[in-house]
Amino acid sequence: MKFRPGRVPPLPTAVPTTVASPCISVCRIDPATGFCEGCLRTLEEIAGWGTLPDEGKRSILAALEIRRASSTQRTS
């Protein structure tokens, strides 16, 4: 698609990915932690997921493992 003066260029599309979202459709932000009660992501991480490259998504997934382990230790 060629850009023509006076036309609005298309919005960027989501980055093709092979990394699945950790969303489990339990979407509530815990006000004490700022994490989603379902997937443990922050609002910023959730909002940016669709446009992140796989490397960024893997970085978030690694952080989620740490958060999950930390929350398990607190409840034990």
Biopython code that builds the backbone (N, CA, C, O; Angstrom):
import numpy as np
from Bio.PDB.StructureBuilder import StructureBuilder

atoms = [
    (1, "MET", "N", (0.845, -1.175, 0.000)),
    (1, "MET", "CA", (0.000, 0.000, 0.000)),
    (1, "MET", "C", (0.886, 1.232, 0.000)),
    (1, "MET", "O", (1.732, 1.400, 0.879)),
    (2, "LYS", "N", (0.694, 2.070, -0.963)),
    (2, "LYS", "CA", (1.504, 3.274, -1.090)),
    (2, "LYS", "C", (0.812, 4.431, -0.389)),
    (2, "LYS", "O", (-0.392, 4.633, -0.543)),
    (3, "PHE", "N", (1.588, 5.193, 0.387)),
    (3, "PHE", "CA", (1.044, 6.341, 1.101)),
    (3, "PHE", "C", (0.824, 7.492, 0.129)),
    (3, "PHE", "O", (1.712, 7.845, -0.647)),
    (4, "ARG", "N", (-0.368, 8.071, 0.183)),
    (4, "ARG", "CA", (-0.699, 9.228, -0.643)),
    (4, "ARG", "C", (-0.920, 10.423, 0.264)),
    (4, "ARG", "O", (-1.531, 10.290, 1.325)),
    (5, "PRO", "N", (-0.429, 11.596, -0.141)),
    (5, "PRO", "CA", (-0.657, 12.805, 0.671)),
    (5, "PRO", "C", (-2.151, 12.986, 0.948)),
    (5, "PRO", "O", (-2.989, 12.764, 0.075)),
    (6, "GLY", "N", (-2.467, 13.394, 2.180)),
    (6, "GLY", "CA", (-3.851, 13.598, 2.565)),
    (6, "GLY", "C", (-4.521, 12.356, 3.123)),
    (6, "GLY", "O", (-5.643, 12.419, 3.627)),
    (7, "ARG", "N", (-3.840, 11.242, 3.033)),
    (7, "ARG", "CA", (-4.388, 10.000, 3.592)),
    (7, "ARG", "C", (-3.655, 9.647, 4.876)),
    (7, "ARG", "O", (-2.466, 9.931, 5.023)),
    (8, "VAL", "N", (-4.351, 9.045, 5.774)),
    (8, "VAL", "CA", (-3.755, 8.627, 7.041)),
    (8, "VAL", "C", (-3.075, 7.274, 6.816)),
    (8, "VAL", "O", (-3.699, 6.342, 6.310)),
    (9, "PRO", "N", (-1.785, 7.164, 7.194)),
    (9, "PRO", "CA", (-1.111, 5.875, 7.028)),
    (9, "PRO", "C", (-1.750, 4.835, 7.940)),
    (9, "PRO", "O", (-2.307, 5.188, 8.980)),
    (10, "PRO", "N", (-1.679, 3.566, 7.570)),
    (10, "PRO", "CA", (-2.283, 2.521, 8.405)),
    (10, "PRO", "C", (-1.575, 2.405, 9.748)),
    (10, "PRO", "O", (-0.384, 2.692, 9.870)),
    (11, "LEU", "N", (-2.330, 1.981, 10.746)),
    (11, "LEU", "CA", (-1.754, 1.763, 12.070)),
    (11, "LEU", "C", (-0.871, 0.522, 12.038)),
    (11, "LEU", "O", (-1.109, -0.393, 11.249)),
    (12, "PRO", "N", (0.154, 0.490, 12.899)),
    (12, "PRO", "CA", (0.981, -0.722, 12.958)),
    (12, "PRO", "C", (0.123, -1.900, 13.397)),
    (12, "PRO", "O", (-0.791, -1.749, 14.208)),
    (13, "THR", "N", (0.418, -3.041, 12.869)),
    (13, "THR", "CA", (-0.329, -4.239, 13.241)),
    (13, "THR", "C", (0.449, -5.013, 14.293)),
    (13, "THR", "O", (1.624, -4.750, 14.551)),
    (14, "ALA", "N", (-0.231, -5.959, 14.880)),
    (14, "ALA", "CA", (0.420, -6.792, 15.893)),
    (14, "ALA", "C", (1.581, -7.552, 15.258)),
    (14, "ALA", "O", (1.534, -7.921, 14.085)),
    (15, "VAL", "N", (2.597, -7.774, 16.040)),
    (15, "VAL", "CA", (3.783, -8.491, 15.591)),
    (15, "VAL", "C", (3.456, -9.986, 15.543)),
    (15, "VAL", "O", (2.945, -10.527, 16.524)),
    (16, "PRO", "N", (3.740, -10.670, 14.419)),
    (16, "PRO", "CA", (3.515, -12.122, 14.398)),
    (16, "PRO", "C", (4.297, -12.781, 15.533)),
    (16, "PRO", "O", (5.413, -12.369, 15.849)),
    (17, "THR", "N", (3.715, -13.784, 16.128)),
    (17, "THR", "CA", (4.335, -14.346, 17.314)),
    (17, "THR", "C", (4.219, -15.871, 17.376)),
    (17, "THR", "O", (3.340, -16.476, 16.762)),
    (18, "THR", "N", (5.102, -16.444, 18.111)),
    (18, "THR", "CA", (5.005, -17.864, 18.425)),
    (18, "THR", "C", (4.876, -18.047, 19.937)),
    (18, "THR", "O", (4.806, -19.177, 20.420)),
    (19, "VAL", "N", (4.845, -16.952, 20.681)),
    (19, "VAL", "CA", (4.749, -17.003, 22.142)),
    (19, "VAL", "C", (3.297, -16.743, 22.539)),
    (19, "VAL", "O", (2.757, -15.672, 22.263)),
    (20, "ALA", "N", (2.673, -17.716, 23.180)),
    (20, "ALA", "CA", (1.271, -17.598, 23.578)),
    (20, "ALA", "C", (1.118, -16.649, 24.767)),
    (20, "ALA", "O", (2.000, -16.536, 25.619)),
    (21, "SER", "N", (-0.013, -15.981, 24.794)),
    (21, "SER", "CA", (-0.336, -15.096, 25.906)),
    (21, "SER", "C", (-0.593, -15.920, 27.168)),
    (21, "SER", "O", (-1.163, -17.009, 27.088)),
    (22, "PRO", "N", (-0.179, -15.414, 28.329)),
    (22, "PRO", "CA", (-0.447, -16.127, 29.578)),
    (22, "PRO", "C", (-1.850, -15.857, 30.119)),
    (22, "PRO", "O", (-2.192, -16.344, 31.197)),
    (23, "CYS", "N", (-2.666, -15.095, 29.399)),
    (23, "CYS", "CA", (-4.012, -14.744, 29.858)),
    (23, "CYS", "C", (-4.850, -16.000, 30.066)),
    (23, "CYS", "O", (-4.865, -16.898, 29.224)),
    (24, "ILE", "N", (-5.555, -16.052, 31.211)),
    (24, "ILE", "CA", (-6.465, -17.161, 31.488)),
    (24, "ILE", "C", (-7.897, -16.645, 31.660)),
    (24, "ILE", "O", (-8.750, -17.338, 32.216)),
    (25, "SER", "N", (-8.151, -15.435, 31.184)),
    (25, "SER", "CA", (-9.485, -14.809, 31.217)),
    (25, "SER", "C", (-10.014, -14.589, 32.628)),
    (25, "SER", "O", (-11.222, -14.642, 32.855)),
    (26, "VAL", "N", (-9.129, -14.348, 33.560)),
    (26, "VAL", "CA", (-9.483, -13.908, 34.906)),
    (26, "VAL", "C", (-8.834, -12.539, 35.036)),
    (26, "VAL", "O", (-7.720, -12.409, 35.545)),
    (27, "CYS", "N", (-9.542, -11.528, 34.572)),
    (27, "CYS", "CA", (-8.936, -10.213, 34.376)),
    (27, "CYS", "C", (-9.365, -9.229, 35.465)),
    (27, "CYS", "O", (-10.326, -8.478, 35.302)),
    (28, "ARG", "N", (-8.637, -9.250, 36.569)),
    (28, "ARG", "CA", (-8.853, -8.324, 37.682)),
    (28, "ARG", "C", (-7.491, -7.895, 38.194)),
    (28, "ARG", "O", (-6.629, -8.732, 38.466)),
    (29, "ILE", "N", (-7.298, -6.590, 38.325)),
    (29, "ILE", "CA", (-6.038, -6.071, 38.841)),
    (29, "ILE", "C", (-6.121, -5.978, 40.356)),
    (29, "ILE", "O", (-7.030, -5.350, 40.900)),
    (30, "ASP", "N", (-5.176, -6.599, 41.028)),
    (30, "ASP", "CA", (-5.084, -6.529, 42.483)),
    (30, "ASP", "C", (-4.530, -5.161, 42.839)),
    (30, "ASP", "O", (-3.399, -4.848, 42.466)),
    (31, "PRO", "N", (-5.289, -4.337, 43.551)),
    (31, "PRO", "CA", (-4.806, -2.989, 43.867)),
    (31, "PRO", "C", (-3.561, -2.979, 44.756)),
    (31, "PRO", "O", (-2.788, -2.022, 44.725)),
    (32, "ALA", "N", (-3.364, -4.020, 45.536)),
    (32, "ALA", "CA", (-2.198, -4.071, 46.422)),
    (32, "ALA", "C", (-0.908, -4.343, 45.656)),
    (32, "ALA", "O", (0.141, -3.795, 45.993)),
    (33, "THR", "N", (-0.981, -5.187, 44.627)),
    (33, "THR", "CA", (0.235, -5.566, 43.896)),
    (33, "THR", "C", (0.350, -4.899, 42.531)),
    (33, "THR", "O", (1.455, -4.709, 42.023)),
    (34, "GLY", "N", (-0.799, -4.541, 41.932)),
    (34, "GLY", "CA", (-0.793, -4.000, 40.577)),
    (34, "GLY", "C", (-0.734, -5.090, 39.517)),
    (34, "GLY", "O", (-0.591, -4.794, 38.331)),
    (35, "PHE", "N", (-0.844, -6.352, 39.935)),
    (35, "PHE", "CA", (-0.792, -7.484, 39.009)),
    (35, "PHE", "C", (-2.200, -8.011, 38.748)),
    (35, "PHE", "O", (-3.072, -7.947, 39.614)),
    (36, "CYS", "N", (-2.403, -8.532, 37.541)),
    (36, "CYS", "CA", (-3.649, -9.208, 37.216)),
    (36, "CYS", "C", (-3.743, -10.466, 38.070)),
    (36, "CYS", "O", (-2.765, -11.203, 38.203)),
    (37, "GLU", "N", (-4.908, -10.712, 38.644)),
    (37, "GLU", "CA", (-5.076, -11.894, 39.491)),
    (37, "GLU", "C", (-5.013, -13.184, 38.675)),
    (37, "GLU", "O", (-4.720, -14.243, 39.231)),
    (38, "GLY", "N", (-5.281, -13.120, 37.377)),
    (38, "GLY", "CA", (-5.246, -14.310, 36.535)),
    (38, "GLY", "C", (-3.866, -14.640, 36.012)),
    (38, "GLY", "O", (-3.388, -15.763, 36.171)),
    (39, "CYS", "N", (-3.211, -13.653, 35.379)),
    (39, "CYS", "CA", (-1.937, -13.945, 34.697)),
    (39, "CYS", "C", (-0.718, -13.315, 35.357)),
    (39, "CYS", "O", (0.412, -13.599, 34.961)),
    (40, "LEU", "N", (-0.927, -12.477, 36.341)),
    (40, "LEU", "CA", (0.133, -11.795, 37.096)),
    (40, "LEU", "C", (0.885, -10.727, 36.306)),
    (40, "LEU", "O", (1.955, -10.287, 36.726)),
    (41, "ARG", "N", (0.331, -10.303, 35.155)),
    (41, "ARG", "CA", (0.962, -9.216, 34.417)),
    (41, "ARG", "C", (0.445, -7.877, 34.921)),
    (41, "ARG", "O", (-0.637, -7.798, 35.503)),
    (42, "THR", "N", (1.229, -6.822, 34.691)),
    (42, "THR", "CA", (0.794, -5.469, 34.991)),
    (42, "THR", "C", (-0.085, -4.973, 33.831)),
    (42, "THR", "O", (-0.102, -5.580, 32.760)),
    (43, "LEU", "N", (-0.801, -3.888, 34.046)),
    (43, "LEU", "CA", (-1.604, -3.315, 32.963)),
    (43, "LEU", "C", (-0.725, -2.943, 31.772)),
    (43, "LEU", "O", (-1.117, -3.143, 30.622)),
    (44, "GLU", "N", (0.445, -2.409, 32.040)),
    (44, "GLU", "CA", (1.377, -2.041, 30.967)),
    (44, "GLU", "C", (1.798, -3.273, 30.160)),
    (44, "GLU", "O", (1.864, -3.220, 28.932)),
    (45, "GLU", "N", (2.078, -4.363, 30.839)),
    (45, "GLU", "CA", (2.485, -5.596, 30.155)),
    (45, "GLU", "C", (1.332, -6.166, 29.323)),
    (45, "GLU", "O", (1.544, -6.656, 28.214)),
    (46, "ILE", "N", (0.129, -6.100, 29.859)),
    (46, "ILE", "CA", (-1.045, -6.588, 29.140)),
    (46, "ILE", "C", (-1.293, -5.743, 27.895)),
    (46, "ILE", "O", (-1.500, -6.279, 26.806)),
    (47, "ALA", "N", (-1.273, -4.433, 28.055)),
    (47, "ALA", "CA", (-1.556, -3.526, 26.944)),
    (47, "ALA", "C", (-0.531, -3.640, 25.827)),
    (47, "ALA", "O", (-0.884, -3.506, 24.655)),
    (48, "GLY", "N", (0.720, -3.882, 26.160)),
    (48, "GLY", "CA", (1.770, -3.930, 25.154)),
    (48, "GLY", "C", (2.011, -5.297, 24.542)),
    (48, "GLY", "O", (2.781, -5.415, 23.589)),
    (49, "TRP", "N", (1.375, -6.325, 25.063)),
    (49, "TRP", "CA", (1.655, -7.698, 24.646)),
    (49, "TRP", "C", (1.542, -7.888, 23.137)),
    (49, "TRP", "O", (2.420, -8.505, 22.533)),
    (50, "GLY", "N", (0.502, -7.382, 22.527)),
    (50, "GLY", "CA", (0.245, -7.623, 21.110)),
    (50, "GLY", "C", (1.287, -7.063, 20.167)),
    (50, "GLY", "O", (1.413, -7.543, 19.041)),
    (51, "THR", "N", (2.032, -6.070, 20.590)),
    (51, "THR", "CA", (3.031, -5.459, 19.709)),
    (51, "THR", "C", (4.469, -5.779, 20.109)),
    (51, "THR", "O", (5.410, -5.324, 19.459)),
    (52, "LEU", "N", (4.642, -6.555, 21.168)),
    (52, "LEU", "CA", (5.995, -6.928, 21.595)),
    (52, "LEU", "C", (6.576, -8.018, 20.697)),
    (52, "LEU", "O", (5.849, -8.902, 20.244)),
    (53, "PRO", "N", (7.868, -7.961, 20.440)),
    (53, "PRO", "CA", (8.503, -9.093, 19.758)),
    (53, "PRO", "C", (8.571, -10.277, 20.725)),
    (53, "PRO", "O", (8.419, -10.111, 21.935)),
    (54, "ASP", "N", (8.798, -11.458, 20.185)),
    (54, "ASP", "CA", (8.853, -12.664, 21.022)),
    (54, "ASP", "C", (9.839, -12.543, 22.174)),
    (54, "ASP", "O", (9.571, -13.036, 23.269)),
    (55, "GLU", "N", (10.975, -11.894, 21.944)),
    (55, "GLU", "CA", (11.972, -11.729, 23.010)),
    (55, "GLU", "C", (11.377, -10.972, 24.197)),
    (55, "GLU", "O", (11.608, -11.346, 25.347)),
    (56, "GLY", "N", (10.623, -9.923, 23.932)),
    (56, "GLY", "CA", (9.980, -9.160, 24.997)),
    (56, "GLY", "C", (8.938, -9.972, 25.737)),
    (56, "GLY", "O", (8.807, -9.873, 26.957)),
    (57, "LYS", "N", (8.190, -10.783, 24.982)),
    (57, "LYS", "CA", (7.177, -11.636, 25.601)),
    (57, "LYS", "C", (7.833, -12.689, 26.495)),
    (57, "LYS", "O", (7.342, -12.981, 27.585)),
    (58, "ARG", "N", (8.931, -13.249, 26.031)),
    (58, "ARG", "CA", (9.638, -14.245, 26.849)),
    (58, "ARG", "C", (10.190, -13.618, 28.132)),
    (58, "ARG", "O", (10.225, -14.259, 29.182)),
    (59, "SER", "N", (10.612, -12.381, 28.033)),
    (59, "SER", "CA", (11.102, -11.671, 29.212)),
    (59, "SER", "C", (9.980, -11.502, 30.241)),
    (59, "SER", "O", (10.194, -11.691, 31.439)),
    (60, "ILE", "N", (8.802, -11.151, 29.771)),
    (60, "ILE", "CA", (7.652, -11.027, 30.680)),
    (60, "ILE", "C", (7.309, -12.378, 31.279)),
    (60, "ILE", "O", (7.049, -12.473, 32.478)),
    (61, "LEU", "N", (7.303, -13.425, 30.466)),
    (61, "LEU", "CA", (6.995, -14.759, 30.982)),
    (61, "LEU", "C", (7.981, -15.180, 32.074)),
    (61, "LEU", "O", (7.587, -15.822, 33.047)),
    (62, "ALA", "N", (9.251, -14.826, 31.920)),
    (62, "ALA", "CA", (10.248, -15.131, 32.948)),
    (62, "ALA", "C", (9.932, -14.376, 34.234)),
    (62, "ALA", "O", (10.056, -14.927, 35.328)),
    (63, "ALA", "N", (9.525, -13.122, 34.104)),
    (63, "ALA", "CA", (9.159, -12.326, 35.279)),
    (63, "ALA", "C", (7.923, -12.919, 35.959)),
    (63, "ALA", "O", (7.809, -12.885, 37.184)),
    (64, "LEU", "N", (7.007, -13.456, 35.168)),
    (64, "LEU", "CA", (5.805, -14.070, 35.743)),
    (64, "LEU", "C", (6.149, -15.286, 36.583)),
    (64, "LEU", "O", (5.527, -15.524, 37.618)),
    (65, "GLU", "N", (7.128, -16.052, 36.149)),
    (65, "GLU", "CA", (7.559, -17.219, 36.931)),
    (65, "GLU", "C", (8.068, -16.788, 38.300)),
    (65, "GLU", "O", (7.769, -17.423, 39.311)),
    (66, "ILE", "N", (8.831, -15.716, 38.326)),
    (66, "ILE", "CA", (9.358, -15.189, 39.594)),
    (66, "ILE", "C", (8.210, -14.691, 40.462)),
    (66, "ILE", "O", (8.173, -14.965, 41.662)),
    (67, "ARG", "N", (7.269, -13.957, 39.860)),
    (67, "ARG", "CA", (6.110, -13.463, 40.615)),
    (67, "ARG", "C", (5.292, -14.617, 41.171)),
    (67, "ARG", "O", (4.862, -14.584, 42.324)),
    (68, "ARG", "N", (5.081, -15.635, 40.347)),
    (68, "ARG", "CA", (4.291, -16.796, 40.766)),
    (68, "ARG", "C", (4.970, -17.494, 41.945)),
    (68, "ARG", "O", (4.310, -17.849, 42.921)),
    (69, "ALA", "N", (6.271, -17.687, 41.854)),
    (69, "ALA", "CA", (7.019, -18.327, 42.943)),
    (69, "ALA", "C", (6.963, -17.478, 44.200)),
    (69, "ALA", "O", (6.818, -18.011, 45.300)),
    (70, "SER", "N", (7.072, -16.190, 44.058)),
    (70, "SER", "CA", (7.031, -15.275, 45.192)),
    (70, "SER", "C", (5.658, -15.308, 45.859)),
    (70, "SER", "O", (5.569, -15.321, 47.087)),
    (71, "SER", "N", (4.586, -15.321, 45.063)),
    (71, "SER", "CA", (3.249, -15.338, 45.647)),
    (71, "SER", "C", (2.952, -16.677, 46.316)),
    (71, "SER", "O", (2.205, -16.722, 47.293)),
    (72, "THR", "N", (3.521, -17.763, 45.808)),
    (72, "THR", "CA", (3.360, -19.087, 46.416)),
    (72, "THR", "C", (4.047, -19.133, 47.771)),
    (72, "THR", "O", (3.527, -19.732, 48.712)),
    (73, "GLN", "N", (5.215, -18.502, 47.877)),
    (73, "GLN", "CA", (5.950, -18.479, 49.143)),
    (73, "GLN", "C", (5.195, -17.688, 50.199)),
    (73, "GLN", "O", (5.225, -18.049, 51.376)),
    (74, "ARG", "N", (4.519, -16.617, 49.801)),
    (74, "ARG", "CA", (3.764, -15.797, 50.755)),
    (74, "ARG", "C", (2.540, -16.524, 51.292)),
    (74, "ARG", "O", (2.141, -16.312, 52.437)),
    (75, "THR", "N", (1.942, -17.383, 50.466)),
    (75, "THR", "CA", (0.715, -18.058, 50.894)),
    (75, "THR", "C", (1.010, -19.374, 51.606)),
    (75, "THR", "O", (0.096, -19.989, 52.156)),
    (76, "SER", "N", (2.249, -19.812, 51.608)),
    (76, "SER", "CA", (2.602, -21.096, 52.258)),
    (76, "SER", "C", (2.881, -20.902, 53.724)),
    (76, "SER", "O", (3.191, -21.865, 54.426)),
]
sb = StructureBuilder()
sb.init_structure("model")
sb.init_model(0)
sb.init_chain("A")
sb.init_seg("    ")
for serial, (resi, resn, name, xyz) in enumerate(atoms, 1):
    if name == "N":
        sb.init_residue(resn, " ", resi, " ")
    sb.init_atom(name, np.array(xyz, "f"), 0.0, 1.0, " ", f" {name:<3s}", serial, name[0])
structure = sb.get_structure()
